[in-house]
Amino acid sequence: MKKPLLCILILLIIIAIPIFFLFSEEGTAWGPGAFKSNGERIYFTATSERGTRIDYTDGFDMGMMMMHGRLACASCHGPDGRGGKHIMHMRIMDSPDIRWSALEKEEEHHNEVEREKEAHKHEGYDLDMFGMAVIEGKHPDGKPLKRDMPRWRMSKEDLIDLANYLKSLP
């Protein structure tokens, strides 16, 4: 009689642990030590080791089909930060290279908000310009980024950690 109860208890624990992480405040099951830095954690999970979830506004609408899935930088810019064309929610998107080595050089970006292919140049990013892009959704020249780019809500410390992670990418 005790053996079936023990088996049921073990089964419930095995089921409960993933459910706990699925609905936990952090929104990720990545444990301590899974990432080399907080910036890497932010890039892949949109959570901070400071215990805060990094929310966003705008960005790509995941809708009900994705069960209210959350975006992270890697969702669009890929695991290596190089961006490129990808399909998300049956739509082709083209995300820029956001490795720091690419951001600090003069780049051309296209403003698709106005549906024009008018390129505009800007000087390389510094931390303030990077924050303007990530948090406010603006190029260094003040023009808006594409609406697909989320406007992230994160602390200055997390922004610095993310920038340092992007600086570490080859």
ZADRENZA-625316 format. One record per residue: residue number from 1; residue in one letter; z, x, y of N, C-alpha, C in turn. Coordinates in nm, 4 decimals. Layout:
BEGIN
NODE | NUM | a | Z | X | Y | Z | X | Y | Z | X | Y
...
//
This chain:
BEGIN
NODE | 1 | m | 0.0000 | 0.0812 | -0.1196 | 0.0000 | 0.0000 | 0.0000 | 0.0000 | 0.0855 | 0.1258
NODE | 2 | k | 0.0708 | 0.1985 | 0.1223 | 0.0765 | 0.2848 | 0.2393 | -0.0545 | 0.3593 | 0.2617
NODE | 3 | k | -0.1251 | 0.3900 | 0.1556 | -0.2500 | 0.4652 | 0.1675 | -0.3559 | 0.3890 | 0.2477
NODE | 4 | p | -0.3796 | 0.2581 | 0.2218 | -0.4779 | 0.1858 | 0.3031 | -0.4382 | 0.1780 | 0.4511
NODE | 5 | l | -0.3100 | 0.1628 | 0.4801 | -0.2650 | 0.1583 | 0.6186 | -0.2890 | 0.2920 | 0.6875
NODE | 6 | l | -0.2640 | 0.4001 | 0.6183 | -0.2880 | 0.5323 | 0.6726 | -0.4366 | 0.5538 | 0.7003
NODE | 7 | c | -0.5209 | 0.5116 | 0.6086 | -0.6669 | 0.5229 | 0.6275 | -0.7129 | 0.4414 | 0.7482
NODE | 8 | i | -0.6581 | 0.3224 | 0.7629 | -0.6944 | 0.2372 | 0.8773 | -0.6477 | 0.3022 | 1.0070
NODE | 9 | l | -0.5273 | 0.3576 | 1.0083 | -0.4756 | 0.4246 | 1.1270 | -0.5625 | 0.5443 | 1.1651
NODE | 10 | i | -0.6010 | 0.6246 | 1.0691 | -0.6883 | 0.7405 | 1.0949 | -0.8232 | 0.6942 | 1.1476
NODE | 11 | l | -0.8787 | 0.5907 | 1.0885 | -1.0073 | 0.5368 | 1.1341 | -0.9973 | 0.4870 | 1.2786
NODE | 12 | l | -0.8892 | 0.4177 | 1.3123 | -0.8707 | 0.3696 | 1.4487 | -0.8601 | 0.4854 | 1.5474
NODE | 13 | i | -0.7911 | 0.5914 | 1.5095 | -0.7793 | 0.7080 | 1.5968 | -0.9157 | 0.7725 | 1.6171
NODE | 14 | i | -0.9917 | 0.7856 | 1.5110 | -1.1249 | 0.8464 | 1.5202 | -1.2158 | 0.7642 | 1.6108
NODE | 15 | i | -1.2032 | 0.6347 | 1.6061 | -1.2842 | 0.5471 | 1.6916 | -1.2312 | 0.5479 | 1.8350
NODE | 16 | a | -1.1000 | 0.5513 | 1.8521 | -1.0385 | 0.5401 | 1.9850 | -1.0633 | 0.6627 | 2.0718
NODE | 17 | i | -1.0663 | 0.7810 | 2.0141 | -1.0826 | 0.9027 | 2.0946 | -1.2145 | 0.9027 | 2.1712
NODE | 18 | p | -1.3298 | 0.8811 | 2.1071 | -1.4538 | 0.8775 | 2.1860 | -1.4563 | 0.7635 | 2.2884
NODE | 19 | i | -1.3978 | 0.6511 | 2.2536 | -1.3942 | 0.5388 | 2.3475 | -1.3093 | 0.5752 | 2.4691
NODE | 20 | f | -1.1982 | 0.6438 | 2.4471 | -1.1136 | 0.6877 | 2.5584 | -1.1930 | 0.7751 | 2.6548
NODE | 21 | f | -1.2674 | 0.8727 | 2.6015 | -1.3440 | 0.9614 | 2.6879 | -1.4604 | 0.8886 | 2.7541
NODE | 22 | l | -1.5178 | 0.7928 | 2.6851 | -1.6282 | 0.7168 | 2.7418 | -1.5840 | 0.6388 | 2.8650
NODE | 23 | f | -1.4634 | 0.5844 | 2.8617 | -1.4147 | 0.5026 | 2.9717 | -1.3071 | 0.5713 | 3.0548
NODE | 24 | s | -1.2909 | 0.7011 | 3.0367 | -1.1894 | 0.7714 | 3.1147 | -1.2329 | 0.7796 | 3.2600
NODE | 25 | e | -1.1399 | 0.8095 | 3.3484 | -1.1656 | 0.8169 | 3.4918 | -1.2694 | 0.9231 | 3.5236
NODE | 26 | e | -1.2658 | 1.0345 | 3.4512 | -1.3603 | 1.1420 | 3.4787 | -1.5013 | 1.1050 | 3.4377
NODE | 27 | g | -1.5180 | 1.0216 | 3.3385 | -1.6507 | 0.9802 | 3.2970 | -1.7222 | 1.0814 | 3.2099
NODE | 28 | t | -1.6492 | 1.1790 | 3.1583 | -1.7121 | 1.2789 | 3.0736 | -1.6158 | 1.3228 | 2.9649
NODE | 29 | a | -1.6696 | 1.3567 | 2.8509 | -1.5872 | 1.4032 | 2.7394 | -1.5791 | 1.5548 | 2.7348
NODE | 30 | w | -1.6376 | 1.6246 | 2.8317 | -1.6310 | 1.7694 | 2.8338 | -1.4873 | 1.8122 | 2.8556
NODE | 31 | g | -1.4393 | 1.8973 | 2.7698 | -1.3012 | 1.9411 | 2.7794 | -1.2856 | 2.0710 | 2.8550
NODE | 32 | p | -1.1614 | 2.1165 | 2.8689 | -1.1344 | 2.2439 | 2.9366 | -1.2086 | 2.3586 | 2.8686
NODE | 33 | g | -1.2652 | 2.4455 | 2.9480 | -1.3365 | 2.5606 | 2.8937 | -1.4807 | 2.5348 | 2.8560
NODE | 34 | a | -1.5285 | 2.4108 | 2.8717 | -1.6668 | 2.3790 | 2.8348 | -1.7669 | 2.4417 | 2.9311
NODE | 35 | f | -1.7217 | 2.4712 | 3.0541 | -1.8092 | 2.5285 | 3.1554 | -1.7488 | 2.6573 | 3.2081
NODE | 36 | k | -1.8355 | 2.7480 | 3.2517 | -1.7889 | 2.8769 | 3.3038 | -1.7298 | 2.8646 | 3.4436
NODE | 37 | s | -1.7662 | 2.7600 | 3.5154 | -1.7179 | 2.7423 | 3.6517 | -1.7152 | 2.5943 | 3.6865
NODE | 38 | n | -1.6424 | 2.5621 | 3.7913 | -1.6409 | 2.4247 | 3.8403 | -1.7792 | 2.3843 | 3.8904
NODE | 39 | g | -1.8513 | 2.4769 | 3.9524 | -1.9861 | 2.4471 | 3.9993 | -2.0790 | 2.4067 | 3.8866
NODE | 40 | e | -2.0677 | 2.4743 | 3.7722 | -2.1491 | 2.4387 | 3.6560 | -2.1095 | 2.2998 | 3.6057
NODE | 41 | r | -1.9816 | 2.2717 | 3.6041 | -1.9337 | 2.1394 | 3.5619 | -1.9900 | 2.0311 | 3.6540
NODE | 42 | i | -1.9844 | 2.0538 | 3.7839 | -2.0382 | 1.9575 | 3.8801 | -2.1873 | 1.9365 | 3.8545
NODE | 43 | y | -2.2602 | 2.0455 | 3.8346 | -2.4055 | 2.0391 | 3.8152 | -2.4422 | 1.9515 | 3.6944
NODE | 44 | f | -2.3680 | 1.9672 | 3.5856 | -2.4027 | 1.8958 | 3.4627 | -2.3347 | 1.7601 | 3.4452
NODE | 45 | t | -2.2214 | 1.7362 | 3.5113 | -2.1464 | 1.6135 | 3.4836 | -2.1127 | 1.5289 | 3.6060
NODE | 46 | a | -2.1319 | 1.5803 | 3.7263 | -2.0919 | 1.5106 | 3.8492 | -1.9427 | 1.4788 | 3.8479
NODE | 47 | t | -1.8651 | 1.5698 | 3.7890 | -1.7195 | 1.5622 | 3.7945 | -1.6681 | 1.6996 | 3.8345
NODE | 48 | s | -1.5492 | 1.7022 | 3.8900 | -1.4887 | 1.8266 | 3.9338 | -1.3675 | 1.8588 | 3.8478
NODE | 49 | e | -1.3415 | 1.9861 | 3.8261 | -1.2205 | 2.0230 | 3.7525 | -1.0959 | 1.9943 | 3.8362
NODE | 50 | r | -1.1157 | 1.9561 | 3.9600 | -1.0043 | 1.9141 | 4.0446 | -0.9603 | 1.7716 | 4.0100
NODE | 51 | g | -1.0266 | 1.7119 | 3.9114 | -0.9891 | 1.5790 | 3.8646 | -1.0566 | 1.4656 | 3.9373
NODE | 52 | t | -1.1577 | 1.4955 | 4.0144 | -1.2267 | 1.3908 | 4.0893 | -1.3676 | 1.3696 | 4.0366
NODE | 53 | r | -1.4095 | 1.2455 | 4.0390 | -1.5465 | 1.2102 | 4.0045 | -1.6283 | 1.2220 | 4.1319
NODE | 54 | i | -1.7464 | 1.2743 | 4.1217 | -1.8313 | 1.2916 | 4.2389 | -1.9329 | 1.1784 | 4.2389
NODE | 55 | d | -1.9089 | 1.0823 | 4.3257 | -1.9939 | 0.9638 | 4.3331 | -2.1113 | 0.9881 | 4.4259
NODE | 56 | y | -2.2052 | 0.8956 | 4.4240 | -2.3232 | 0.9072 | 4.5090 | -2.3685 | 0.7696 | 4.5540
NODE | 57 | t | -2.4466 | 0.7713 | 4.6591 | -2.5163 | 0.6514 | 4.7033 | -2.6647 | 0.6840 | 4.6983
NODE | 58 | d | -2.7460 | 0.5835 | 4.7119 | -2.8917 | 0.5994 | 4.7035 | -2.9273 | 0.6630 | 4.5697
NODE | 59 | g | -3.0293 | 0.7438 | 4.5693 | -3.0717 | 0.8033 | 4.4434 | -3.1480 | 0.7052 | 4.3588
NODE | 60 | f | -3.1870 | 0.7513 | 4.2451 | -3.2668 | 0.6710 | 4.1547 | -3.1823 | 0.5588 | 4.0976
NODE | 61 | d | -3.2320 | 0.4360 | 4.1016 | -3.1607 | 0.3201 | 4.0501 | -3.1750 | 0.3162 | 3.8989
NODE | 62 | m | -3.0640 | 0.3399 | 3.8308 | -3.0669 | 0.3416 | 3.6849 | -3.0717 | 0.2005 | 3.6270
NODE | 63 | g | -3.0162 | 0.1049 | 3.6955 | -3.0235 | -0.0339 | 3.6527 | -2.9509 | -0.0612 | 3.5224
NODE | 64 | m | -2.9647 | -0.1815 | 3.4752 | -2.8958 | -0.2253 | 3.3544 | -2.9492 | -0.1573 | 3.2289
NODE | 65 | m | -3.0754 | -0.1164 | 3.2295 | -3.1317 | -0.0565 | 3.1088 | -3.0593 | 0.0717 | 3.0700
NODE | 66 | m | -3.0024 | 0.1402 | 3.1674 | -2.9330 | 0.2642 | 3.1370 | -2.7822 | 0.2406 | 3.1263
NODE | 67 | m | -2.7386 | 0.1155 | 3.1193 | -2.5977 | 0.0808 | 3.1045 | -2.5143 | 0.1460 | 3.2140
NODE | 68 | h | -2.5657 | 0.1404 | 3.3358 | -2.4964 | 0.1972 | 3.4510 | -2.4710 | 0.3462 | 3.4326
NODE | 69 | g | -2.5686 | 0.4156 | 3.3789 | -2.5558 | 0.5595 | 3.3590 | -2.5355 | 0.6320 | 3.4898
NODE | 70 | r | -2.4687 | 0.7452 | 3.4824 | -2.4421 | 0.8251 | 3.6014 | -2.5363 | 0.9430 | 3.6051
NODE | 71 | l | -2.5775 | 0.9736 | 3.7244 | -2.6618 | 1.0906 | 3.7443 | -2.5755 | 1.2144 | 3.7654
NODE | 72 | a | -2.6330 | 1.3287 | 3.7400 | -2.5773 | 1.4584 | 3.7774 | -2.6975 | 1.5402 | 3.8239
NODE | 73 | c | -2.6737 | 1.6539 | 3.8843 | -2.7841 | 1.7371 | 3.9347 | -2.8863 | 1.7651 | 3.8242
NODE | 74 | a | -2.8337 | 1.7972 | 3.7053 | -2.9211 | 1.8321 | 3.5932 | -3.0093 | 1.7162 | 3.5485
NODE | 75 | s | -2.9710 | 1.5933 | 3.5818 | -3.0515 | 1.4771 | 3.5425 | -3.1938 | 1.4875 | 3.5959
NODE | 76 | c | -3.2090 | 1.5416 | 3.7157 | -3.3408 | 1.5518 | 3.7781 | -3.3910 | 1.6955 | 3.7891
NODE | 77 | h | -3.3002 | 1.7878 | 3.8159 | -3.3414 | 1.9267 | 3.8406 | -3.3419 | 2.0111 | 3.7141
NODE | 78 | g | -3.3043 | 1.9518 | 3.6006 | -3.3096 | 2.0192 | 3.4721 | -3.1941 | 2.1153 | 3.4496
NODE | 79 | p | -3.1828 | 2.1646 | 3.3270 | -3.0703 | 2.2520 | 3.2921 | -3.0735 | 2.3874 | 3.3617
NODE | 80 | d | -3.1907 | 2.4264 | 3.4119 | -3.2027 | 2.5580 | 3.4757 | -3.2185 | 2.5494 | 3.6277
NODE | 81 | g | -3.2167 | 2.4286 | 3.6843 | -3.2271 | 2.4102 | 3.8289 | -3.3673 | 2.4210 | 3.8848
NODE | 82 | r | -3.4654 | 2.4434 | 3.7990 | -3.6029 | 2.4656 | 3.8454 | -3.6774 | 2.3365 | 3.8783
NODE | 83 | g | -3.6204 | 2.2222 | 3.8459 | -3.6856 | 2.0959 | 3.8780 | -3.8164 | 2.0786 | 3.8043
NODE | 84 | g | -3.9111 | 2.0139 | 3.8697 | -4.0413 | 1.9889 | 3.8097 | -4.0611 | 1.8414 | 3.7818
NODE | 85 | k | -4.1741 | 1.8090 | 3.7217 | -4.2061 | 1.6698 | 3.6904 | -4.1314 | 1.6276 | 3.5653
NODE | 86 | h | -4.0777 | 1.5072 | 3.5709 | -4.0085 | 1.4493 | 3.4565 | -4.0184 | 1.2975 | 3.4664
NODE | 87 | i | -3.9934 | 1.2325 | 3.3566 | -3.9985 | 1.0866 | 3.3536 | -3.8559 | 1.0347 | 3.3477
NODE | 88 | m | -3.8257 | 0.9435 | 3.4393 | -3.6954 | 0.8792 | 3.4398 | -3.7167 | 0.7314 | 3.4601
NODE | 89 | h | -3.6669 | 0.6534 | 3.3673 | -3.6760 | 0.5073 | 3.3770 | -3.8217 | 0.4642 | 3.3921
NODE | 90 | m | -3.9086 | 0.5256 | 3.3103 | -4.0513 | 0.4946 | 3.3053 | -4.1222 | 0.5224 | 3.4381
NODE | 91 | r | -4.0737 | 0.6227 | 3.5094 | -4.1342 | 0.6603 | 3.6369 | -4.1424 | 0.8121 | 3.6444
NODE | 92 | i | -4.2545 | 0.8640 | 3.6880 | -4.2709 | 1.0082 | 3.7010 | -4.2092 | 1.0531 | 3.8334
NODE | 93 | m | -4.1235 | 1.1530 | 3.8243 | -4.0576 | 1.2078 | 3.9431 | -4.0863 | 1.3571 | 3.9480
NODE | 94 | d | -4.0856 | 1.4121 | 4.0663 | -4.1076 | 1.5554 | 4.0850 | -3.9923 | 1.6102 | 4.1679
NODE | 95 | s | -3.9027 | 1.6814 | 4.1024 | -3.7837 | 1.7342 | 4.1693 | -3.8045 | 1.8808 | 4.2039
NODE | 96 | p | -3.7541 | 1.9231 | 4.3197 | -3.7734 | 2.0626 | 4.3606 | -3.6820 | 2.1595 | 4.2856
NODE | 97 | d | -3.7178 | 2.2838 | 4.2910 | -3.6380 | 2.3942 | 4.2400 | -3.5178 | 2.4083 | 4.3336
NODE | 98 | i | -3.3968 | 2.3976 | 4.2797 | -3.2784 | 2.4091 | 4.3654 | -3.1939 | 2.5330 | 4.3314
NODE | 99 | r | -3.2531 | 2.6270 | 4.2596 | -3.1820 | 2.7543 | 4.2437 | -3.1677 | 2.8141 | 4.3830
NODE | 100 | w | -3.0573 | 2.8806 | 4.4094 | -3.0332 | 2.9326 | 4.5435 | -3.1433 | 3.0271 | 4.5871
NODE | 101 | s | -3.1981 | 3.1038 | 4.4921 | -3.3061 | 3.1966 | 4.5264 | -3.4267 | 3.1220 | 4.5824
NODE | 102 | a | -3.4508 | 3.0002 | 4.5368 | -3.5615 | 2.9189 | 4.5896 | -3.5221 | 2.8523 | 4.7207
NODE | 103 | l | -3.3966 | 2.8092 | 4.7309 | -3.3516 | 2.7410 | 4.8521 | -3.3435 | 2.8340 | 4.9723
NODE | 104 | e | -3.3108 | 2.9603 | 4.9495 | -3.2935 | 3.0499 | 5.0642 | -3.4253 | 3.1036 | 5.1184
NODE | 105 | k | -3.5341 | 3.0797 | 5.0464 | -3.6667 | 3.1198 | 5.0952 | -3.7269 | 3.0059 | 5.1761
NODE | 106 | e | -3.8264 | 3.0389 | 5.2575 | -3.8977 | 2.9324 | 5.3280 | -3.9773 | 2.8563 | 5.2240
NODE | 107 | e | -3.9642 | 2.7249 | 5.2241 | -4.0284 | 2.6399 | 5.1245 | -4.1081 | 2.5304 | 5.1928
NODE | 108 | e | -4.1947 | 2.4685 | 5.1181 | -4.2620 | 2.3479 | 5.1635 | -4.2070 | 2.2318 | 5.0827
NODE | 109 | h | -4.1767 | 2.1243 | 5.1512 | -4.1317 | 2.0029 | 5.0843 | -4.2165 | 1.8880 | 5.1343
NODE | 110 | h | -4.2342 | 1.7892 | 5.0507 | -4.3129 | 1.6724 | 5.0883 | -4.2207 | 1.5559 | 5.1190
NODE | 111 | n | -4.2493 | 1.4864 | 5.2266 | -4.1713 | 1.3707 | 5.2660 | -4.2403 | 1.2470 | 5.2103
NODE | 112 | e | -4.1945 | 1.1974 | 5.0962 | -4.2570 | 1.0814 | 5.0332 | -4.2003 | 0.9504 | 5.0857
NODE | 113 | v | -4.0952 | 0.9570 | 5.1685 | -4.0400 | 0.8349 | 5.2262 | -4.1477 | 0.7647 | 5.3055
NODE | 114 | e | -4.2251 | 0.8407 | 5.3812 | -4.3315 | 0.7835 | 5.4632 | -4.4632 | 0.7721 | 5.3854
NODE | 115 | r | -4.4549 | 0.8061 | 5.2564 | -4.5729 | 0.7989 | 5.1682 | -4.6881 | 0.8839 | 5.2182
NODE | 116 | e | -4.6558 | 0.9905 | 5.2866 | -4.7583 | 1.0829 | 5.3320 | -4.7392 | 1.2142 | 5.2597
NODE | 117 | k | -4.8417 | 1.2880 | 5.2456 | -4.8317 | 1.4194 | 5.1839 | -4.8243 | 1.5278 | 5.2909
NODE | 118 | e | -4.7585 | 1.4941 | 5.4025 | -4.7452 | 1.5872 | 5.5131 | -4.6346 | 1.6880 | 5.4803
NODE | 119 | a | -4.6722 | 1.8121 | 5.4639 | -4.5731 | 1.9151 | 5.4332 | -4.5085 | 1.9625 | 5.5627
NODE | 120 | h | -4.3800 | 1.9924 | 5.5531 | -4.3129 | 2.0512 | 5.6685 | -4.2326 | 2.1704 | 5.6210
NODE | 121 | k | -4.2340 | 2.2747 | 5.7029 | -4.1681 | 2.3992 | 5.6656 | -4.0273 | 2.4012 | 5.7238
NODE | 122 | h | -3.9436 | 2.4767 | 5.6565 | -3.8084 | 2.4970 | 5.7069 | -3.7638 | 2.6374 | 5.6700
NODE | 123 | e | -3.6653 | 2.6839 | 5.7412 | -3.6059 | 2.8123 | 5.7066 | -3.5223 | 2.7925 | 5.5818
NODE | 124 | g | -3.4824 | 2.9026 | 5.5207 | -3.4016 | 2.8935 | 5.4004 | -3.2680 | 2.8262 | 5.4249
NODE | 125 | y | -3.2106 | 2.7747 | 5.3185 | -3.0827 | 2.7048 | 5.3269 | -2.9662 | 2.8034 | 5.3381
NODE | 126 | d | -2.8664 | 2.7630 | 5.4160 | -2.7362 | 2.8270 | 5.4116 | -2.6406 | 2.7168 | 5.3627
NODE | 127 | l | -2.5118 | 2.7446 | 5.3566 | -2.4183 | 2.6462 | 5.3033 | -2.4170 | 2.5170 | 5.3849
NODE | 128 | d | -2.4233 | 2.5275 | 5.5170 | -2.4226 | 2.4064 | 5.6001 | -2.5477 | 2.3225 | 5.5776
NODE | 129 | m | -2.6628 | 2.3880 | 5.5685 | -2.7882 | 2.3153 | 5.5443 | -2.7890 | 2.2547 | 5.4042
NODE | 130 | f | -2.7331 | 2.3277 | 5.3078 | -2.7219 | 2.2768 | 5.1712 | -2.6344 | 2.1512 | 5.1708
NODE | 131 | g | -2.5227 | 2.1554 | 5.2426 | -2.4365 | 2.0381 | 5.2525 | -2.5069 | 1.9210 | 5.3177
NODE | 132 | m | -2.5878 | 1.9482 | 5.4191 | -2.6633 | 1.8426 | 5.4859 | -2.7598 | 1.7769 | 5.3866
NODE | 133 | a | -2.8224 | 1.8572 | 5.3005 | -2.9154 | 1.8022 | 5.2013 | -2.8410 | 1.7223 | 5.0948
NODE | 134 | v | -2.7353 | 1.7786 | 5.0402 | -2.6632 | 1.7167 | 4.9294 | -2.5854 | 1.5930 | 4.9730
NODE | 135 | i | -2.5195 | 1.6004 | 5.0857 | -2.4312 | 1.4922 | 5.1293 | -2.5023 | 1.3904 | 5.2186
NODE | 136 | e | -2.5855 | 1.4393 | 5.3118 | -2.6519 | 1.3489 | 5.4068 | -2.7947 | 1.3137 | 5.3675
NODE | 137 | g | -2.8533 | 1.3882 | 5.2724 | -2.9905 | 1.3598 | 5.2313 | -3.0933 | 1.4001 | 5.3342
NODE | 138 | k | -3.0703 | 1.5155 | 5.4007 | -3.1633 | 1.5605 | 5.5051 | -3.2069 | 1.7042 | 5.4798
NODE | 139 | h | -3.3337 | 1.7299 | 5.5125 | -3.3857 | 1.8664 | 5.5141 | -3.3194 | 1.9420 | 5.6288
NODE | 140 | p | -3.3249 | 2.0749 | 5.6268 | -3.2714 | 2.1511 | 5.7395 | -3.3333 | 2.1136 | 5.8740
NODE | 141 | d | -3.4571 | 2.0627 | 5.8725 | -3.5201 | 2.0228 | 5.9989 | -3.4788 | 1.8815 | 6.0418
NODE | 142 | g | -3.3893 | 1.8189 | 5.9656 | -3.3382 | 1.6871 | 6.0011 | -3.4138 | 1.5700 | 5.9424
NODE | 143 | k | -3.5300 | 1.5963 | 5.8827 | -3.6069 | 1.4874 | 5.8231 | -3.5423 | 1.4459 | 5.6905
NODE | 144 | p | -3.5532 | 1.3181 | 5.6552 | -3.4871 | 1.2707 | 5.5331 | -3.5523 | 1.3241 | 5.4062
NODE | 145 | l | -3.4688 | 1.3476 | 5.3069 | -3.5180 | 1.3794 | 5.1741 | -3.5688 | 1.2505 | 5.1103
NODE | 146 | k | -3.6372 | 1.2621 | 4.9978 | -3.6837 | 1.1440 | 4.9263 | -3.5647 | 1.0547 | 4.8918
NODE | 147 | r | -3.5878 | 0.9258 | 4.8858 | -3.4806 | 0.8303 | 4.8527 | -3.4303 | 0.8498 | 4.7106
NODE | 148 | d | -3.5081 | 0.9143 | 4.6260 | -3.4632 | 0.9404 | 4.4899 | -3.3473 | 1.0388 | 4.4860
NODE | 149 | m | -3.3317 | 1.1184 | 4.5928 | -3.2231 | 1.2157 | 4.5985 | -3.0938 | 1.1442 | 4.6347
NODE | 150 | p | -2.9959 | 1.1454 | 4.5425 | -2.8677 | 1.0814 | 4.5753 | -2.7998 | 1.1504 | 4.6934
NODE | 151 | r | -2.7200 | 1.0757 | 4.7632 | -2.6356 | 1.1299 | 4.8704 | -2.4963 | 1.1404 | 4.8094
NODE | 152 | w | -2.4547 | 1.2624 | 4.7780 | -2.3322 | 1.2865 | 4.7020 | -2.2100 | 1.2866 | 4.7921
NODE | 153 | r | -2.1005 | 1.2357 | 4.7415 | -1.9715 | 1.2404 | 4.8109 | -1.8857 | 1.3427 | 4.7386
NODE | 154 | m | -1.8710 | 1.4587 | 4.8015 | -1.7901 | 1.5641 | 4.7405 | -1.7168 | 1.6426 | 4.8477
NODE | 155 | s | -1.6102 | 1.7073 | 4.8062 | -1.5305 | 1.7869 | 4.8996 | -1.6043 | 1.9153 | 4.9349
NODE | 156 | k | -1.5615 | 1.9767 | 5.0426 | -1.6192 | 2.1055 | 5.0850 | -1.5998 | 2.2104 | 4.9746
NODE | 157 | e | -1.4843 | 2.2089 | 4.9087 | -1.4572 | 2.3038 | 4.8004 | -1.5555 | 2.2845 | 4.6855
NODE | 158 | d | -1.5808 | 2.1583 | 4.6478 | -1.6761 | 2.1312 | 4.5402 | -1.8176 | 2.1703 | 4.5816
NODE | 159 | l | -1.8537 | 2.1470 | 4.7080 | -1.9853 | 2.1869 | 4.7576 | -2.0021 | 2.3388 | 4.7477
NODE | 160 | i | -1.8989 | 2.4133 | 4.7836 | -1.9029 | 2.5591 | 4.7743 | -1.9162 | 2.6021 | 4.6278
NODE | 161 | d | -1.8411 | 2.5374 | 4.5393 | -1.8500 | 2.5695 | 4.3965 | -1.9908 | 2.5435 | 4.3429
NODE | 162 | l | -2.0502 | 2.4313 | 4.3833 | -2.1862 | 2.3985 | 4.3390 | -2.2856 | 2.5016 | 4.3920
NODE | 163 | a | -2.2738 | 2.5367 | 4.5195 | -2.3640 | 2.6383 | 4.5774 | -2.3489 | 2.7716 | 4.5038
NODE | 164 | n | -2.2260 | 2.8098 | 4.4720 | -2.2045 | 2.9348 | 4.3986 | -2.2662 | 2.9297 | 4.2596
NODE | 165 | y | -2.2610 | 2.8132 | 4.1948 | -2.3268 | 2.7996 | 4.0641 | -2.4783 | 2.8168 | 4.0793
NODE | 166 | l | -2.5362 | 2.7520 | 4.1801 | -2.6817 | 2.7639 | 4.2006 | -2.7213 | 2.9089 | 4.2330
NODE | 167 | k | -2.6322 | 2.9822 | 4.2980 | -2.6572 | 3.1248 | 4.3254 | -2.6565 | 3.2066 | 4.1974
NODE | 168 | s | -2.5876 | 3.1597 | 4.0947 | -2.5806 | 3.2347 | 3.9690 | -2.7021 | 3.2132 | 3.8792
NODE | 169 | l | -2.7846 | 3.1135 | 3.9107 | -2.9011 | 3.0847 | 3.8260 | -3.0126 | 3.1851 | 3.8522
NODE | 170 | p | -3.0712 | 3.2394 | 3.7446 | -3.1791 | 3.3392 | 3.7635 | -3.3076 | 3.2784 | 3.8158
//
